[in-house]
Amino acid sequence: MPRIAVLCGTGMSSFASELHSKEGIAPGCMIAESPWGDVPLSIVKMEKGEVVIIDRHFSNSDSRTPPHSINHKANVHAAISSQPDMVVSVNSVGSIRSDLKPGMVTVAGDVLDLSIRPWTFHDDNAIHTDRTSIFSQEASNTCSKVISTVQDSSPAGLVVAQCVGPQFESPAEIDALERLGADVVGMTLGPESRLISETMLPYVCLPCCSNWAAGRTPGDPNAEISHHEVDEIASGMRNVVASCIMSLLEEL
């Protein structure tokens, strides 16, 4: 039975329930142990396969782990330990392009991560992983076809810029990222993509445009960004993401 591991966060806290609603099979829970800490998993068993879901912002308290403090090694290790056939990252992002409106699900084509913190599972031995083609083109095409059936357009091949947060970016930073080729900006894909690239597993990323980047709100460049609104908009894209996952299971 095919299995997909999904790493998700903002707006996707009820993603397991979204999948459950499509086929009526209640999700189960378990704990994955890792050298970097334990990680809770939600497992949804479906007719087409299994989906293992990891909330990257999980915490042992009532608070949510901020992006700069996420234990990416533990999360990715937990995802890989489930022995998936594919890994999917679902990331809330800010839109830099005027045609990428909040509420749109897109498909990533590359990552622009210039942060100085290294992320690797190989701290004791120099192993250099190729990242020329980070994401599976076949899986990305599958998701694009699904998205095109529910949105006016299906933007693909997007460059996702990595910023560390937890603050949103400044307009000047967004302008600089655009000049470097970024289409959207987020706070979590960079580390995940680096670690997952070391596993050699097929990988796809679905950036969910949940806000305009700083200075890019049409008609109001001084508009502030509210995380509450970001979370609310991101949650509205769960159904599209779930449809992508279902189609990916069919292809495996």
Buried (B, 14 or more C-beta within 10 A) or exposed (E): EBBBBBBBBBBBBEBBBBBBEBEEEEBEEEEBEBEBBBBBBBBBBBEBBBBBBBBBBBEEEEEBBEBBEBBBBBBBBBBBBBEBBBBBBBBBBBBBBEEBBBBBBBBBBBBBBEBEEEBBBEEEEEEEBEEEEBBBEEBBBBBBEBBEEEBEEBBBBBBBBBBBBEEBBEEEBBBEBBEEEBBBBBBBBBBBBBBBBBBEBBBBBBBBBBBBBBBBBEEEEEBEBEEEEBBEBBBEBBBBBBBBBBBBBEEB
